[in-house]
Amino acid sequence: MNREKIERALESTAGKAAIVFLIGVSAMTIGIETYPSMEASAGPWLHVVDKIILALFTVEIALRMYVTGSFKRYLQDPWNVFDFVIVSACYIPAAGTYLAVGRLLRVLRVLRLMTIFPSLRRLVEALLRSIPSMIHILGLLLLVMYIYAVIGTFLFREAMPEQYGTLHESLLCLFRVATMDGGLDIMFEGMKTHSWSWIYFISYIVLVAFIVVNLFVGVIVDSMSSARRDEEQDPNELILAELAVIRKMLMAAPYQQAPPPAGQRKEKISADHS
């Protein structure tokens, strides 16, 4: 069986559906083990099914390595590295105190769905691409929270010592307010001592919960749109880009005048002697 046939079988709809089915069965077996009664009755069978699924995943990865031609070429794709690490980690022996670690590694096999569906891969790639911009937004968020925490500590330290007694308690309280977890109750309690404190809380909620969070969403959406544009790039643009590279290489090469044909050289030599 040649490599082209194996590659078509792996990338076919039936091949991908089989991998998704195995991932689903693997997730179900791990979920069943969370019920002690069901694990006690079907534990041996669950372990057998798990070993079979792991063996099939190993065969799949081996076939993909055969299709790519070498192990090094297989690892050039980051998603292949992800699959290889996830499946290889399941071979780590786990028993006794490390049983929970083994189960955690088996749960990670569900993440292989990201390598099957292009939409999930595009989403993960967009998230990774947006990390640099998100770091700047996170810095802005921390700066705003720090300023409001210092102000809140000075304003509400005596009235609400449990929420604003110290700086770190103020930061935790502001995190609750940003997530709307009892934020209104905290605001009404602060208004008992400072009737104008609603300005403090409302302005903080508008800045953090609406503006900064929307900045996070905007960065991720922009990254997803950029990733989609890269995938849908016009083939003509790729050809033009390649031609531009070839033209640049030719222009950078030293110019050498082509020698004249042999007949013209003989005529020139005879003319010089005459």
Protein Blocks (a to p, Z undefined) as FASTA:
>chain_A
ZZklmmmmmmmmklmmmmmmmmmmmmmmmmmmmpmklmmmmmmmmmmmmmmmmmmmmmmm
mmmmmmnopaklmmmpmklmmmmmmmmmmmpccehjlmmmmmmmmmmmmmmmmmmpmklm
mmmmmmmmmmmmmmmmmmmmmmmmmmmmmmmmmmmmmmmmmlmmpmmlmmmmmmmmmnon
oklmmmmmmmmmmmklmmmmmmmmmmmmmmmmmmmmmmmmmmmmmmmmmmmpcfklmmmm
mmmmmmmmmmmpccddddddfklmmmmmmmmmZZ
